[in-house]
């Protein structure tokens, strides 16, 4: 009973203190009524906000009423999603999804990187969060002013600003089908701006001049007579009736050697190809591959010496009726590619200059793992093509699910770790060289001409093979493994790849 009495006393005391303090505050400060005009001049911030954007009747893509419900706050989010699949089947086709991403992680942005470009987090990625400022949901209403015909055309989840790091996949690798074994972006529907990005690529070594699609024709003058020389691909192709093994050819000791054995052809050494990927818009539905063209990419001068190897040449008319074939080296005897590159020697070396390429980039989205986010974005679903308020003029959301990022994404760098194949480029180079040699004759000295009569190889630098200013090779970068800038980092504690 005593305990109950104490409880009642405490409760009575609290009520009396509350009444007394309220009476005192009201008496001392005296509440003052405010008019509507006075209230309207006061500024403050509400937790929730409502907005409306009227239809733009002059633009059918914006002829909707947009109703917006926003949260005036900053939210932090760290999340992992094993499989994000939206819009599978449906109006965009029975096969595939509008958005299909595996092993998706959202975290705070990295604060460092390794020498190979791999992003790092000093506190660990799992200890960071993406910051979402003023998130909102917005509805697009068709015929908003008509109660009988209005309908919802779409909705989107968005925010005024998003600062974070989005990744897809667990491994930066590639299999035989050009896909990552750790998953990633399988299909993408939406709008992305790729910020200007440096690309540092390189070509693979290649043997040139041995196949039918790489024939070279040249005007040759020997002993005062003009001839046309052309590469004899049959003599250099194993299995053809006139094939000659390179080991038995004149000058075989100076042919290019591969694994210790001589082979036909002129070696085109590895070339570094560096350029800036311009700011580019990528937009579409159910995209699986990034398809872009970068024009007028300069290719460094290709220096060729005798050590690059030789090719079999045939004359349209024999010299003095005795010989119509010779092994031709595009450099004076003893010259090397490295020496020709180090010291320009147009008398004894050959140079392919002014080569430019239009580079076609064909990269599966599955090989692009890291998407740094530093601006607003949205995820939307709509039943017709429309344009949401405040987006880029080129961002037209298509029917189905749509993921969009407002500002350009900074990929840091796109550096392939494997070389660019040259098999598509070499036939084009052969055509360019033929065009050059059709206007620039090769003159053989008396000694070179008589040497050819006795089967001696011709070692002849042809100088600066400057290609026409409008000549463009087509170079394809297709599904190349990128360096650490695209290496996904685990968003888990411990050693788990994904959690």
C-alpha positions as CSV (number, residue, x, y, z in Angstrom):
1,X,0.0,0.0,0.0
2,X,2.8,2.3,0.8
3,X,4.3,1.8,-2.7
4,X,1.0,2.6,-4.3
5,X,0.8,5.8,-2.3
6,X,4.3,6.8,-3.3
7,X,3.4,6.2,-7.0
8,X,0.3,8.4,-6.7
9,X,2.3,11.2,-5.0
10,X,4.9,11.2,-7.7
11,X,2.3,11.3,-10.4
12,X,0.4,14.1,-8.7
13,X,3.6,16.1,-8.4
14,X,4.5,15.7,-12.1
15,X,1.0,16.9,-13.2
16,X,1.2,19.9,-10.9
17,X,4.7,20.8,-12.2
18,X,3.6,20.5,-15.8
19,X,0.5,22.7,-15.2
20,X,2.6,25.3,-13.3
21,X,5.4,25.5,-15.9
22,X,2.8,25.8,-18.7
23,X,1.0,28.5,-16.9
24,X,4.2,30.4,-16.2
25,X,5.4,30.1,-19.9
26,X,2.1,31.3,-21.2
27,X,1.9,34.1,-18.7
28,X,5.4,35.4,-19.2
29,X,5.7,35.1,-23.0
30,X,2.0,35.6,-23.8
31,X,1.1,33.8,-27.1
32,X,0.3,36.2,-29.9
33,X,-2.0,35.3,-32.8
34,X,-0.6,35.8,-36.3
35,X,-2.5,36.6,-39.5
36,X,-2.2,34.6,-42.7
37,X,-0.1,37.4,-44.2
38,X,2.4,37.2,-41.3
39,X,2.5,33.4,-41.5
40,X,3.3,33.5,-45.2
41,X,6.4,35.6,-44.6
42,X,7.9,33.0,-42.3
43,X,10.3,30.6,-43.9
44,X,10.8,27.0,-42.7
45,X,11.4,23.5,-43.9
46,X,8.8,20.8,-43.9
47,X,9.7,17.1,-43.8
48,X,7.4,16.4,-46.7
49,X,6.9,18.5,-49.8
50,X,4.4,18.4,-52.6
51,X,4.9,19.7,-56.2
52,X,3.1,19.8,-59.5
53,X,4.4,20.4,-63.0
54,X,1.7,21.3,-65.5
55,X,1.5,19.6,-68.9
56,X,3.4,21.1,-71.8
57,X,0.9,20.7,-74.7
58,X,3.4,21.8,-77.3
59,X,5.6,18.7,-76.6
60,X,3.8,15.3,-76.6
61,X,6.7,13.9,-74.5
62,X,5.9,16.4,-71.8
63,X,2.1,16.6,-72.1
64,X,1.5,15.1,-68.7
65,X,0.8,16.4,-65.3
66,X,3.6,15.5,-62.9
67,X,2.7,15.1,-59.2
68,X,5.7,14.9,-56.9
69,X,5.9,13.9,-53.2
70,X,9.3,14.5,-51.7
71,X,11.1,13.9,-48.5
72,X,13.2,16.9,-47.4
73,X,16.1,14.9,-45.9
74,X,19.3,13.2,-46.4
75,X,19.3,9.4,-46.4
76,X,22.2,7.0,-46.2
77,X,22.1,3.6,-47.8
78,X,24.5,0.7,-48.1
79,X,22.9,-2.3,-50.0
80,X,23.6,-5.5,-51.8
81,X,21.2,-7.1,-54.2
82,X,22.0,-10.6,-55.5
83,X,19.8,-10.2,-58.7
84,X,18.0,-7.1,-59.9
85,X,15.6,-8.0,-62.6
86,X,12.9,-5.6,-63.8
87,X,10.5,-5.7,-66.7
88,X,11.1,-9.3,-67.7
89,X,9.0,-10.3,-70.6
90,X,6.0,-8.0,-71.1
91,X,5.5,-5.4,-73.8
92,X,9.2,-5.2,-74.7
93,X,9.4,-8.9,-75.7
94,X,9.2,-12.3,-74.1
95,X,12.9,-12.8,-73.9
96,X,15.0,-10.9,-71.5
97,X,14.5,-8.1,-69.0
98,X,14.5,-4.3,-69.3
99,X,17.1,-4.2,-66.5
100,X,19.0,-7.3,-65.5
101,X,22.0,-6.9,-63.1
102,X,23.8,-9.5,-60.9
103,X,25.6,-8.9,-57.7
104,X,24.7,-5.3,-57.3
105,X,26.3,-3.2,-54.5
106,X,25.7,0.4,-53.5
107,X,28.0,2.2,-51.1
108,X,29.8,5.4,-50.5
109,X,32.4,6.6,-53.0
110,X,36.0,5.4,-52.7
111,X,38.6,7.7,-51.2
112,X,41.6,6.3,-53.0
113,X,42.9,3.9,-55.6
114,X,45.8,1.5,-56.2
115,X,48.4,1.9,-58.9
116,X,46.3,-0.2,-61.4
117,X,43.2,2.0,-60.7
118,X,41.4,-0.4,-58.3
119,X,39.2,1.8,-56.0
120,X,39.9,1.7,-52.3
121,X,38.1,2.7,-49.1
122,X,40.2,3.6,-46.1
123,X,37.5,2.4,-43.7
124,X,36.4,-0.5,-45.8
125,X,33.7,-0.3,-48.4
126,X,31.1,-2.0,-46.1
127,X,31.5,0.9,-43.6
128,X,30.4,3.5,-46.1
129,X,27.0,4.6,-47.4
130,X,25.6,6.4,-50.4
131,X,24.1,9.7,-49.5
132,X,20.6,10.3,-51.1
133,X,19.5,13.9,-50.8
134,X,15.8,14.8,-50.9
135,X,14.4,11.6,-52.3
136,X,11.0,11.7,-54.0
137,X,8.4,9.8,-55.9
138,X,6.7,11.3,-58.9
139,X,3.7,10.3,-61.0
140,X,3.1,11.2,-64.6
141,X,-0.7,11.6,-65.2
142,X,-2.2,11.7,-68.7
143,X,-5.1,14.2,-69.0
144,X,-4.8,15.4,-65.4
145,X,-7.7,17.9,-65.7
146,X,-10.2,15.3,-66.8
147,X,-11.7,13.1,-64.1
148,X,-13.1,10.7,-66.7
149,X,-10.0,10.1,-68.9
150,X,-7.0,10.7,-66.7
151,X,-4.7,7.8,-66.1
152,X,-1.3,7.1,-64.7
153,X,1.3,7.0,-67.5
154,X,4.2,6.2,-65.2
155,X,6.1,6.8,-62.0
156,X,9.7,7.3,-60.9
157,X,11.8,7.0,-57.8
158,X,14.4,9.7,-57.7
159,X,16.4,12.2,-55.6
160,X,17.8,15.7,-56.1
161,X,21.3,14.3,-55.6
162,X,22.9,10.9,-55.1
163,X,26.5,10.5,-54.1
164,X,27.7,6.9,-54.1
165,X,29.3,4.0,-55.9
166,X,27.4,1.4,-57.8
167,X,29.0,-1.8,-58.9
168,X,27.7,-5.0,-60.6
169,X,29.6,-8.3,-60.6
170,X,32.2,-9.8,-58.4
171,X,35.1,-10.4,-60.8
172,X,37.0,-8.4,-63.4
173,X,37.6,-11.2,-65.9
174,X,36.4,-12.5,-69.2
175,X,35.4,-15.9,-70.6
176,X,35.4,-17.3,-74.1
177,X,32.0,-15.6,-74.8
178,X,33.2,-12.1,-73.9
179,X,31.4,-12.1,-70.5
180,X,32.5,-11.9,-66.9
181,X,32.2,-15.0,-64.9
182,X,31.3,-13.0,-61.8
183,X,28.1,-11.5,-63.3
184,X,27.4,-7.9,-63.9
185,X,25.1,-5.8,-66.1
186,X,23.4,-8.3,-68.5
187,X,20.9,-5.9,-70.0
188,X,20.4,-2.2,-69.4
189,X,17.5,0.2,-70.3
190,X,18.1,3.8,-69.6
191,X,20.2,6.9,-70.2
192,X,23.9,7.3,-69.3
193,X,26.4,10.0,-70.1
194,X,30.0,8.7,-70.2
195,X,32.3,11.5,-69.2
196,X,35.5,12.2,-71.2
197,X,37.7,9.3,-70.4
198,X,41.3,8.5,-71.3
199,X,41.9,5.3,-73.2
200,X,45.3,3.7,-73.2
201,X,45.3,0.6,-75.5
202,X,47.8,-1.2,-77.6
203,X,47.8,-3.4,-80.7
204,X,48.9,-7.0,-81.0
205,X,52.0,-7.8,-83.0
206,X,51.0,-9.0,-86.4
207,X,52.5,-10.5,-89.6
208,X,51.7,-8.4,-92.7
209,X,51.7,-9.0,-96.4
210,X,51.2,-12.8,-96.7
211,X,47.5,-13.2,-97.5
212,X,45.4,-12.5,-100.6
213,X,43.6,-9.6,-98.8
214,X,47.0,-7.9,-98.0
215,X,48.5,-7.7,-101.6
216,X,50.8,-4.8,-102.3
217,X,51.4,-3.5,-105.7
218,X,54.3,-1.3,-106.5
219,X,56.0,0.4,-109.5
220,X,59.6,-0.8,-109.8
221,X,62.3,0.4,-112.1
222,X,65.2,-2.0,-112.7
223,X,67.9,-1.7,-115.4
224,X,66.0,1.3,-116.9
225,X,62.8,-0.8,-117.3
226,X,59.5,-0.2,-115.5
227,X,57.8,-3.1,-113.9
228,X,54.9,-3.8,-111.5
229,X,55.8,-5.9,-108.5
230,X,53.2,-7.5,-106.3
231,X,53.2,-9.8,-103.3
232,X,52.9,-13.5,-104.1
233,X,50.6,-14.8,-101.4
234,X,50.5,-18.3,-102.9
235,X,54.2,-18.7,-102.4
236,X,53.7,-17.8,-98.7
237,X,50.6,-19.8,-98.0
238,X,51.0,-23.3,-96.7
239,X,49.0,-25.8,-98.7
240,X,49.0,-23.9,-102.0
241,X,50.6,-25.5,-105.0
242,X,53.4,-22.9,-105.2
243,X,54.1,-22.7,-101.5
244,X,57.8,-22.4,-100.5
245,X,58.9,-23.1,-97.0
246,X,60.5,-20.0,-95.6
247,X,63.5,-22.0,-94.3
248,X,64.4,-22.7,-97.9
249,X,64.0,-19.2,-99.3
250,X,66.9,-16.9,-100.1
251,X,67.7,-14.7,-97.2
252,X,65.8,-17.0,-94.8
253,X,68.2,-16.2,-92.0
254,X,66.9,-12.6,-92.1
255,X,63.2,-13.5,-92.2
256,X,61.2,-12.8,-89.0
257,X,61.6,-15.7,-86.6
258,X,58.8,-17.0,-84.4
259,X,59.7,-19.6,-81.7
260,X,63.1,-19.9,-83.4
261,X,61.8,-20.6,-86.9
262,X,61.7,-18.3,-89.9
263,X,58.2,-17.3,-91.1
264,X,57.0,-15.2,-94.1
265,X,55.7,-11.7,-93.6
266,X,56.7,-8.3,-92.3
267,X,56.2,-8.0,-88.6
268,X,54.1,-4.9,-87.5
269,X,55.2,-4.4,-83.9
270,X,53.0,-3.5,-81.0
271,X,51.7,0.1,-81.2
272,X,50.4,2.1,-78.3
273,X,47.0,3.7,-79.1
274,X,46.1,6.5,-76.7
275,X,43.1,8.8,-77.1
276,X,40.4,10.5,-75.1
277,X,37.0,8.9,-75.2
278,X,34.7,12.0,-75.7
279,X,31.7,12.7,-73.6
280,X,29.1,10.3,-75.1
281,X,25.5,9.6,-74.5
282,X,24.4,6.0,-74.3
283,X,20.7,5.4,-74.3
284,X,18.3,2.7,-75.4
285,X,16.2,-0.3,-74.2
286,X,17.5,-3.7,-73.3
287,X,21.0,-2.9,-74.4
288,X,23.7,-5.6,-73.9
289,X,26.7,-3.9,-75.5
290,X,28.3,-0.4,-75.6
291,X,28.6,0.6,-79.3
292,X,30.5,3.7,-80.0
293,X,32.8,5.2,-82.7
294,X,35.7,7.5,-81.9
295,X,36.9,9.1,-85.1
296,X,40.4,10.3,-86.2
297,X,42.5,8.5,-83.6
298,X,46.2,8.9,-84.5
299,X,48.3,5.8,-84.8
300,X,52.0,6.2,-84.0
301,X,54.5,6.0,-86.9
302,X,55.2,2.4,-87.8
303,X,59.0,2.0,-88.3
304,X,60.2,-1.0,-90.4
305,X,63.7,-2.3,-90.8
306,X,65.2,-5.4,-92.3
307,X,64.7,-7.4,-89.1
308,X,60.9,-7.0,-89.4
309,X,61.0,-9.8,-92.0
310,X,60.4,-10.2,-95.8
311,X,57.7,-11.1,-98.3
312,X,57.8,-12.9,-101.6
313,X,57.4,-10.5,-104.6
314,X,56.7,-11.3,-108.2
315,X,57.2,-9.0,-111.3
316,X,54.7,-8.8,-114.1
317,X,57.7,-9.0,-116.5
318,X,61.0,-10.7,-115.8
319,X,64.3,-8.9,-115.6
320,X,66.2,-9.8,-118.8
321,X,64.0,-12.8,-119.2
322,X,65.8,-14.5,-116.3
323,X,64.1,-13.7,-113.0
324,X,60.7,-12.5,-112.0
325,X,60.7,-13.3,-108.2
326,X,62.6,-12.0,-105.2
327,X,62.3,-11.8,-101.5
328,X,61.8,-8.2,-100.5
329,X,62.7,-6.6,-97.2
330,X,61.5,-3.1,-96.4
331,X,64.8,-2.0,-95.0
332,X,68.5,-1.9,-95.9
333,X,70.4,-4.9,-94.8
334,X,71.3,-4.7,-91.1
335,X,68.6,-2.2,-90.2
336,X,66.3,-2.8,-87.3
337,X,62.9,-1.6,-86.3
338,X,64.1,-0.2,-83.0
339,X,67.0,1.6,-84.7
340,X,64.8,3.0,-87.4
341,X,62.4,4.3,-84.8
342,X,65.2,5.8,-82.7
343,X,66.9,7.6,-85.5
344,X,64.8,8.6,-88.6
345,X,66.6,7.2,-91.7
346,X,64.3,7.6,-94.7
347,X,67.1,6.3,-97.0
348,X,67.5,2.8,-95.4
349,X,64.2,2.4,-93.5
350,X,60.5,2.4,-94.2
351,X,57.9,4.4,-92.3
352,X,54.2,4.2,-92.4
353,X,53.1,7.7,-91.3
354,X,49.9,9.7,-91.0
355,X,47.9,6.6,-90.2
356,X,44.6,7.4,-88.5
357,X,41.8,5.1,-87.4
358,X,38.1,5.3,-86.7
359,X,37.9,3.2,-83.6
360,X,34.8,1.1,-83.1
361,X,34.2,0.3,-79.4
362,X,32.0,-2.8,-78.9
363,X,32.1,-3.6,-75.2
364,X,29.6,-5.9,-73.4
365,X,28.0,-4.0,-70.5
366,X,28.8,-7.2,-68.5
367,X,32.5,-6.2,-68.6
368,X,31.8,-2.7,-67.2
369,X,31.5,-3.1,-63.4
370,X,31.9,0.2,-61.7
371,X,29.5,3.2,-62.0
372,X,30.5,6.2,-59.8
373,X,27.5,8.4,-59.1
374,X,27.8,12.0,-58.2
375,X,24.5,13.6,-59.3
376,X,20.8,12.9,-59.5
377,X,19.3,9.9,-61.1
378,X,16.0,8.0,-61.3
379,X,14.4,4.6,-61.8
380,X,11.1,4.8,-63.6
381,X,8.3,2.7,-65.1
382,X,6.1,4.1,-67.8
383,X,3.7,2.8,-70.4
384,X,4.6,5.3,-73.1
385,X,7.7,7.3,-74.1
386,X,7.9,10.5,-72.0
387,X,10.3,13.0,-70.6
388,X,10.4,13.6,-66.9
389,X,10.8,17.1,-65.6
390,X,14.4,18.5,-65.2
391,X,16.2,15.7,-67.1
392,X,18.7,16.0,-70.0
393,X,16.9,17.0,-73.3
394,X,18.2,13.7,-74.8
395,X,16.8,11.6,-72.0
396,X,13.5,10.2,-73.3
397,X,12.3,7.4,-71.1
398,X,11.0,4.5,-73.2
399,X,8.1,2.2,-72.2
400,X,9.1,-0.3,-69.5
401,X,11.7,0.2,-66.7
402,X,14.2,2.9,-67.2
403,X,17.4,3.8,-65.2
404,X,18.9,7.2,-65.8
405,X,21.8,9.2,-64.4
406,X,21.8,13.0,-64.8
407,X,25.4,14.0,-65.0
408,X,28.3,12.3,-66.8
409,X,29.8,9.3,-65.1
410,X,33.5,9.4,-64.5
411,X,35.0,6.0,-65.3
412,X,38.5,7.2,-64.4
413,X,40.1,5.3,-67.3
414,X,39.4,2.6,-69.8
415,X,42.6,0.7,-70.2
416,X,42.4,-2.7,-72.0
417,X,44.7,-5.3,-70.6
418,X,44.8,-7.3,-73.9
419,X,46.0,-6.1,-77.3
420,X,43.8,-5.0,-80.1
421,X,43.8,-7.5,-83.0
422,X,45.1,-6.1,-86.3
423,X,43.6,-8.6,-88.7
424,X,40.9,-6.1,-89.8
425,X,43.4,-3.2,-90.1
426,X,46.2,-4.9,-92.1
427,X,44.3,-5.2,-95.4
428,X,43.4,-1.5,-95.2
429,X,47.1,-0.7,-94.6
430,X,48.0,-2.8,-97.7
431,X,45.6,-0.7,-99.8
432,X,47.0,2.6,-98.4
433,X,50.6,1.4,-99.2
434,X,49.6,0.4,-102.7
435,X,48.0,3.8,-103.2
436,X,51.2,5.4,-102.1
437,X,53.5,3.2,-104.2
438,X,51.4,3.8,-107.3
439,X,52.6,7.4,-107.3
440,X,56.1,6.8,-105.8
441,X,58.3,4.4,-107.8
442,X,60.9,2.1,-106.2
443,X,64.2,2.4,-108.1
444,X,66.5,-0.5,-107.9
445,X,70.2,0.2,-108.2
446,X,72.3,-1.7,-110.8
447,X,73.7,-3.9,-108.0
448,X,70.3,-4.6,-106.6
449,X,69.0,-5.5,-110.0
450,X,71.9,-7.9,-110.8
451,X,71.7,-9.4,-107.4
452,X,68.1,-10.2,-107.9
453,X,69.2,-12.1,-111.1
454,X,71.1,-14.5,-108.9
455,X,68.4,-14.9,-106.3
456,X,69.8,-12.4,-103.8
457,X,67.0,-10.8,-101.6
458,X,66.3,-7.1,-102.1
459,X,66.9,-5.0,-99.0
460,X,65.4,-1.6,-99.8
461,X,64.0,1.1,-97.5
462,X,61.2,2.9,-99.2
463,X,61.3,5.9,-96.9
464,X,58.2,7.8,-95.7
465,X,55.0,6.0,-96.8
466,X,52.8,8.9,-95.9
467,X,49.1,8.0,-96.2
468,X,46.6,10.4,-97.6
469,X,45.1,12.8,-95.1
470,X,41.6,11.3,-95.6
471,X,42.7,7.7,-95.3
472,X,41.1,6.1,-92.2
473,X,41.6,2.6,-91.0
474,X,38.8,0.9,-89.1
475,X,40.0,-0.5,-85.8
476,X,37.7,-2.5,-83.5
477,X,38.0,-2.7,-79.8
478,X,35.7,-5.5,-78.9
479,X,35.2,-7.1,-75.5
480,X,38.6,-6.3,-74.1
481,X,39.3,-7.0,-70.5
482,X,39.8,-3.6,-68.7
483,X,42.3,-2.8,-65.9
484,X,41.7,-2.2,-62.2
485,X,39.5,0.9,-62.8
486,X,36.7,-1.6,-63.5
487,X,37.6,-4.1,-60.8
488,X,34.6,-4.6,-58.4
489,X,35.5,-4.4,-54.7
490,X,33.5,-6.5,-52.2
491,X,30.9,-4.6,-50.1
492,X,31.1,-7.1,-47.3
493,X,32.9,-7.6,-44.1
494,X,35.5,-10.4,-44.0
495,X,36.6,-12.2,-47.1
496,X,33.2,-12.7,-48.7
497,X,32.9,-11.8,-52.4
498,X,29.2,-11.0,-52.0
499,X,26.8,-11.1,-49.1
